[in-house]
């Protein structure tokens, strides 16, 4: 069979990345435009379409294809914050410069007749893992994405769970600690408030305020010293320090991993997945997060699920997952 | 079209109820045997089959049918604790006198060739609500059952969620309060520990130990007095007292309703259901539970789901739901 190709578009608050994706998961060509240049959707989609035309015209040099024949283009998949699978709209995404209800699918259909599929960015990442990554062959799994926020995508019987609204799968806003920390969503105690990049920094700051940094911190390479201001801390700084042996940083990730393990165990009571996948910047710290996470997951998992669900890291490259995930959405629509 | 009929069997720790159910949800005939008489599955299924034969031979008097023609019998549906949809087995149900892995489907297939479908009792209740009750026409909803334990059944796109193991949908063991009360499952802080009949009694006892009963409790009809021992309290006693205005009993249900509201809001972050249904003894108290539950649900629901999900009581009769739910499972297998 001939190759087919899909366009994957990742709509971020700062940049929009797009790629021409071959069905084996190879990104043939990719482009970037600043999302921040646009306050309305019409010029935004127009400029994206110009790049798509250009990528398609460029063909697949690896295969000696000079331009992609239309018959081999399966569609445009879009991952976007607050993307609604059913309506094809992005609805009131707080971090985009374009405001209100953005009719993505409709706008793209002014240019092309083939399928345009939209879902939120975490759902897209989950489906990318399913089509191109470590979840191939797993029909029941959950992806949790840690970053500025905490997102999730739930795959059940091979399909993304979109629920009655098109916006299901928001485990970052599962309330983990009733009455707990304020969350960006306006409520309290959400998983996101504890395990997002910001939540990690907050935990470190709380620990530092309570215990102070070790007196000999400056003697250790990579430890965080008392003179580093709260505002300069990031989940990466703290992660690097944890890997350098900084006890406060290690304790921070131990706490965060413990919380995340409870959340993963709770997710199992819903859909009994074969696996949970993790991705995003804060997961790159590795063992300081993963060891306590797995320990907490095992301790908090309901007995009947023990042994049937494992925790993995995403197998896709960090700079490819968003484009691949968006392109993968086309495969679901086709089912 | 002619009527069809299904057999619904509800396997309880004390009794097993079975019924001949017409496809309009009418229970034509019903029987009961004590589950506690059986320590192995072979004589148990044999005796159930004798009752099924007898019910089928009795026909449908309302329709003037003297015995149910085999062509109109669609199958046997079974709701049982720890029932696994995929394997057709009941696996290590702590409250049944029969122990270990019980091969229900296989045992029934020694007698009949038509479909035998097994799921856990809360899943069956959910599907009964979908086929015969208040969830008709709703393809995305969640049933939560309060009783000795707390169970749940999740319907997504018209099908029960069974996950990778066949045992998904155990929201009663979602951890609501990390590190909280010991639960019957051996872990801590599960929803069941707070909103089961036992959890309700525990909350009352904690309040009473902390505050004491009102000095004038004996002057009010229906209030719980200081001389009632902890062991004599039930969720019903406390519910009746709440409806009689007993402040400690009202406070108990206010707390329980608040917890349940958070759990319902959390469930929405998974599958964005159109509705949550509640059933079981402790829900019969009515407003002392439902008012704080709805208030807590509204306060804790993520913004994007507001207005799209409502909380309802089961529309099926308490003494029919288990049989109807079991019979309804046959409809899912047929899809």
Interface residues (C-beta under 8 A of the other chain):
Chain A: X82 X91 X138 X139 X140 X154 X156 X161 X162 X163 X164 X165 X166 X167 X168 X169 X170 X171 X173 X174 X175 X176 X177 X178 X185 X186 X187 X259 X262 X265 X266 X267 X269 X270 X271 X272 X273 X274 X300 X302 X303 X304 X305 X308 X309
Chain B: X82 X91 X138 X139 X140 X154 X156 X161 X162 X163 X164 X165 X166 X167 X168 X169 X170 X171 X172 X173 X174 X175 X176 X177 X178 X185 X186 X187 X259 X262 X265 X266 X267 X269 X270 X271 X272 X273 X274 X300 X302 X303 X304 X305 X308 X309
